[in-house]
Structures are given as C-alpha cells and as structure tokens.
Amino acid sequence: QVQLVESGGGSVQAGESLTLSCAASGSIFTINSMGWYRQAPGKQRELVARISSGGMANYVDSVKGRFTISRDSAKNTVTLQMNSLKPEDTAVYYCKADRVGGGRGYWGQGTQVTVSS
C-alpha cells in the first residue's frame, strides 16, 4: 500500500501563488507516475498535471505556463507550484500515484484551494 499526504492548500487572491506538496510513504517501489487532479463543485475530477518517473511532465491546457509540477524521488514527494491563480482554479486538489503495471492508483485525501477575485 501507498499513503499520500497532501499539504499547502489555502485561500488566496487572484494573481497570487500557492505550492501544493504530496508526500508518499509505504510501498513506494510500486509507484510509476504521479500527478495532481482537481475537482470543483458540481464538476468532474480532472487531471491538472502529471509527471513520470523519468521527470516528463504534462499539463491540462488551462494551467500551462502558470503551474509547474516537480518530483523529488529521493524524498518521495511531488510538488505543484501554482502561479497567477485564477478563481476558476478553485477546487479540491488531489495527489495521485499511478501503479507500475497499471491498475487502480493511490489517492491522497485532497486539499482545498480557494481563489477569490
């Protein structure tokens, strides 16, 4: 099993920044890529950014140029730096770790990000 613990959410004004962190523990050798998802009220959960075990990152179009995902394999952490935040970024953000070989991944408990205009 893998446990994921997120931190760094909060409330900010539009244009400000936040950094989300996710720490993995447990059977980390089973982890492949890691990513951040978000779910706004009344909307489906969506992928925000993902980073492979080799460090290749991809982003949803709406955050490109504003968000940066990074990974520290030595510390088993993944970080999402969010700049120029917009009200539409308001959501619960979840960390996810994909399993090597596929299958159901691991999820964190979520952290709230609220951006006011």
Backbone as a ProteinNet text record, in pm:
[ID]
protein_1_A
[PRIMARY]
QVQLVESGGGSVQAGESLTLSCAASGSIFTINSMGWYRQAPGKQRELVARISSGGMANYVDSVKGRFTISRDSAKNTVTLQMNSLKPEDTAVYYCKADRVGGGRGYWGQGTQVTVSS
[TERTIARY]
82.9	0	86.7	30.5	97.4	6.6	64.5	-10	40.1	-54	-22.8	-82	0.3	-44.6	-14.4	-120.9	-106.5	-99.3	-37.7	-33.5	-17.3	-49.3	-22.8	-143.2	-262	-379.9	-409.2	-506.1	-544.7	-627.7	-644.7	-722.9	-632.5	-641.5	-559	-642.1	-584	-645.2	-598.3	-678.8	-640.2	-504.5	-421.6	-288.8	-179.9	-220.2	-122.5	-80.9	6.3	62.5	39.5	40.4	36.8	123.3	176.3	252.2	189.5	153.7	99.6	209.2	212.9	309.3	238.1	295	239.5	355	343.8	447.8	395.6	472.1	434.7	513.3	445.3	511.8	452.6	518.7	472.2	545.9	473.8	533.7	561.7	649.8	675.8	738	793.8	852.2	744.5	618.2	507.7	457.4	514.4	467.4	535.1	456	508.1	499.4	408.3	393.1	311.4	323.2	244.4	181.9	71.8	5.9	-86.6	-139.1	-237.8	-366	-475.4	-608.1	-682.3	-790.8	-874.8	-1021.3	-1103.7	-1247.5	-1316.3	-1381.1	-1458.7	-1601.5	-1674.7	-1813.1	-1897.3	-1965.4	-2051.6	-1981.4	-1850.5	-1774.3	-1702.5	-1662.9	-1587.5	-1442.6	-1383	-1241.5	-1160.9	-1063	-982	-834.1	-757.6	-612.7	-561.4	-476.4	-414	-272.6	-196	-58	-11.8	76.2	130.6	278.6	354.8	497.6	537.5	612.4	652.2	767.5	799.7	912.2	1043.1	1044.6	1162.9	1165.5	1059	1056.7	985.7	922.9	848.2	712.1	678.6	555.8	458.7	331	229	120.9	52.6	-41.8	-171.7	-277.5	-401.6	-380.5	-442.8	-418.1	-443.4	-541.7	-581.7	-476.4	-377.8	-276.7	-137.6	-124.5	7	61.9	187.8	251.8	231.3	142.2	115.1	154.6	134.1	161.7	286	359.7	476.1	474.7	484.8	491.2	635.8	677	812.3	809.2	915.2	918.7	1058	1061.3	1186.3	1180.8	1243.1	1235.8	1306.3	1408.3	1481.1	1393.9	1307.4	1220.9	1080	1054.6	921.6	812.7	841.1	744.5	718.3	601.4	566.9	505.9	546.3	506.8	439	337.7	270.6	282.3	363.1	376.5	271.1	183.5	73.2	89.1	112.1	127.8	11.1	-3.6	-109.3	-243.9	-279	-402.2	-524.8	-623.4	-749.1	-864.2	-974.5	-1090.5	-1133.1	-1116.4	-1155.6	-1061.3	-953.2	-865.6	-917	-1019.9	-1077	-1128.9	-1082.9	-1120.1	-1053	-1092.8	-1015.9	-911.4	-787.8	-677.3	-633.8	-620.1	-584.2	-453	-371	-249.3	-282.6	-225.9	-245.7	-113.5	-96.2	20	-28.4	25.1	-10.4	77.6	19.8	93.6	178.8	293.5	371.6	289.2	276.3	198.7	51.1	8.3	-130.3	-216.6	-345.9	-436.8	-477	-553	-603.8	-489.9	-488.4	-381.6	-414.7	-327.8	-345.3	-381.5	-469.8	-514.4	-486.1	-456.5	-449.8	-588.5	-594.9	-724.6	-779.1	-695.9	-739.3	-708.5	-683.6	-660.2	-731.9	-798.2	-880.6	-795.1	-820	-760.1	-875	-875	-979.3	-914.1	-955.5	-900.8	-1015.1	-1002.7	-1107.1	-1063.7	-1161.8	-1132.6	-1126.2
-119	0	124.6	230.7	360	462.5	545.1	653.5	785.9	871.7	1002.1	1109.3	1203.3	1311.2	1444.8	1520	1649.9	1761.2	1869.8	1989.4	2110.7	2227.5	2351.4	2421.8	2366.5	2435.5	2560.2	2636.6	2755.7	2849.6	2970.6	3073.5	3189.9	3228.9	3338.7	3428.2	3542.8	3632.7	3594.9	3632.1	3609.1	3674.7	3602.9	3652	3604.7	3552.6	3506.2	3361.7	3310.8	3178	3087.2	2959.4	2856.5	2740.7	2668.9	2548.2	2431.3	2328.5	2206	2100.4	2025.8	1917.8	1787.9	1679.4	1547.2	1454.3	1394.6	1303.3	1160.9	1074	933.5	849.7	750.7	657.1	518.2	418.9	282.1	214	141.8	63.1	151.3	245.6	344.7	283.2	164.7	99.3	60.5	63.1	29.5	150.5	268.7	391.8	415.7	455.9	494.9	647.2	697.7	842.6	894.4	1023.7	1089.3	1214.1	1255.7	1371.5	1440.2	1551.2	1628.4	1637.6	1611.7	1625.2	1730.2	1779.5	1871.2	1847.5	1883.4	1869.8	1991.1	2065.8	2182	2138.2	2213.3	2175.8	2158.6	2046.4	2021	1978	1959.9	1921.5	1789.9	1728.4	1604.3	1631.9	1532.6	1544.2	1544.7	1634.5	1643.9	1639.9	1588.5	1588.4	1730.8	1774	1905.3	1892	1804.2	1784.2	1646.2	1588.1	1457.1	1457.6	1383.8	1373.4	1226.9	1182.8	1042.8	1016.3	890.2	854.1	909.4	936.1	992.4	1143.5	1205.9	1351.5	1424.9	1351.3	1416.9	1460.4	1586	1643.3	1679.2	1669	1720.9	1789.9	1883.4	1970.4	1983.7	2009.1	2046.2	2185.6	2213.4	2339.9	2462.8	2455.5	2572.8	2618.1	2533.5	2570.9	2583.9	2554.4	2563.6	2705.8	2714.9	2844	2904.9	2848.4	2900.4	2800.4	2672.4	2568.7	2490.1	2445.8	2361.6	2244.3	2124.9	2004.2	1957.1	1913.9	1861.2	1742.3	1666.4	1543	1524.7	1486.2	1455.4	1308.1	1225	1080.9	1040.2	1113.8	1081.6	1103.4	1205.4	1237.4	1183.4	1121.6	1065.8	1172.1	1286.7	1395.8	1446.4	1499.9	1567.5	1701.9	1804.5	1940.7	2006	2084.9	2161.7	2309.4	2381.7	2525.8	2593.5	2669.3	2732.1	2883.3	2944.7	3089.2	3151.2	3280.7	3354.2	3284.4	3251	3176	3256.6	3184.2	3243.7	3185.6	3255.9	3199.8	3063.2	3041.6	2911.9	2798.2	2829.4	2725.3	2672.7	2735.3	2691.3	2549	2463.1	2322	2250.4	2126.6	2037.5	1969.2	1978.4	1921	1789.4	1688.3	1554.9	1510.9	1451	1387.5	1242.6	1197.5	1058.4	996.7	871.3	794.4	676.3	662.7	550.3	430.8	314.8	191.9	150.1	95.4	29.1	-86.5	-93.7	-200.9	-169.8	-53.1	-12.8	-55.3	-47.8	-82.4	40	16	125.4	194.9	326.4	402.5	437.8	519.1	562.9	711.5	748.7	887.2	944	1072.1	1143.2	1186.7	1253.3	1289.9	1419.8	1494.9	1620	1740.6	1851.7	1977	2089.3	2175.9	2280.1	2398.1	2442.7	2566.5	2659.2	2777	2874.9	3003.9	3049.8	3171.8	3272	3383.9	3484.6	3600	3662.5	3771.2	3905.4
0	0	0	-53.3	-55.9	10.9	94.3	157.4	98.8	65.9	10.2	101.3	140.4	227.4	160.8	134.9	69.6	173.1	133.5	217.5	127.6	182.8	111	53.7	68.7	18.8	100.9	54.9	128.2	44	94.9	26.9	-11.5	-137	-187	-278	-310.8	-406.4	-547.1	-645.5	-784.6	-811.7	-884.9	-917.4	-822.8	-708.5	-610.2	-639.7	-554.1	-576.3	-455.9	-481.6	-379.3	-425	-326.8	-356.4	-283.7	-358.8	-301	-297.9	-189.3	-177.1	-143.7	-190.4	-164.9	-127.6	-11.6	35.7	31	-31	-43.4	55.9	110.4	200.5	178.4	232.8	215.2	102	18.8	-89.7	-211.3	-192.5	-297.8	-421.2	-410.2	-527.2	-628	-586.6	-677.1	-754.9	-727.4	-789.4	-922.8	-1020.6	-1150.6	-1160.9	-1238.7	-1247.5	-1128.8	-1104.8	-1000.9	-1059.7	-1002.6	-1059	-961.5	-1007.7	-933.7	-1015.6	-949	-1006.2	-924.3	-979.8	-903.1	-936	-839.4	-857.1	-797.4	-884.6	-842	-814.2	-733	-701.4	-828.2	-836.5	-949.3	-1076.3	-1068.9	-1188.2	-1166.3	-1275.6	-1267.4	-1228.3	-1167.8	-1133.8	-1263.6	-1270.9	-1391.4	-1357.7	-1452.4	-1438.5	-1456.5	-1365.5	-1376.9	-1433.2	-1374.4	-1418.4	-1374	-1454.8	-1423.3	-1456	-1377.4	-1402.9	-1395.2	-1493.8	-1500	-1404	-1388.4	-1303.2	-1359.5	-1489.4	-1552.8	-1556.3	-1504.2	-1493.9	-1606.4	-1696.6	-1804.3	-1751.5	-1779.3	-1725.5	-1837.1	-1805.6	-1895.3	-1812.5	-1876.7	-1807.8	-1887	-1816	-1883.7	-1940.8	-2052.8	-2123.7	-2035.3	-1949.8	-1871.4	-1769.8	-1739.9	-1641.4	-1702.3	-1829.4	-1893	-1881.4	-1843	-1826	-1688.6	-1609.4	-1474.3	-1365.4	-1391.9	-1292.9	-1334.8	-1234.6	-1259.5	-1162.6	-1217.4	-1134	-1128.8	-1012	-996.4	-901	-907	-829.1	-769.7	-644.8	-576.8	-538.8	-620.6	-597.3	-468.4	-430.6	-307.7	-184.4	-191.1	-77.6	-95.9	-213.3	-242.6	-232.6	-291.3	-289.6	-431.4	-451.1	-575.2	-537.2	-608.8	-576.3	-695.9	-667.5	-771.9	-734.9	-810.1	-791.4	-878.3	-815	-886.3	-878.4	-992.5	-1000.9	-1077.1	-1061	-1132.8	-1119.5	-998.1	-975	-1014.6	-1062.4	-1107.9	-1026.4	-1018.1	-945.2	-997.2	-1126.2	-1182.9	-1143.8	-1074.3	-1020.1	-886.1	-833.5	-707	-718.1	-628.4	-630.8	-515	-495.3	-408.6	-496.5	-455.2	-531.3	-466.7	-551.5	-505.5	-568	-486.9	-535.9	-572.5	-680.6	-721.6	-762.6	-724.6	-768.2	-850.6	-969.8	-1055.9	-1024	-1035.4	-1006.8	-1125.7	-1096.9	-1200.8	-1254.7	-1386.2	-1447.1	-1460.4	-1417.1	-1431.4	-1315	-1333.7	-1226.2	-1146.4	-1044.2	-963.2	-891.1	-898.9	-835.6	-692.3	-634.7	-496.5	-495.4	-402.6	-391.9	-253.8	-252.1	-126.6	-83.8	30.5	86.9	29.6	-39.4	-100.1	-14.1	-80.8	-11.3	-86.1	-12.5	-73.4	-116.8	-238.8	-290.2	-328.8	-271	-299.6	-347.4	-464.6	-522.2	-537.8	-473.5	-481.3	-571.5	-633.7	-728.8	-659.6
[MASK]
+++++++++++++++++++++++++++++++++++++++++++++++++++++++++++++++++++++++++++++++++++++++++++++++++++++++++++++++++++++

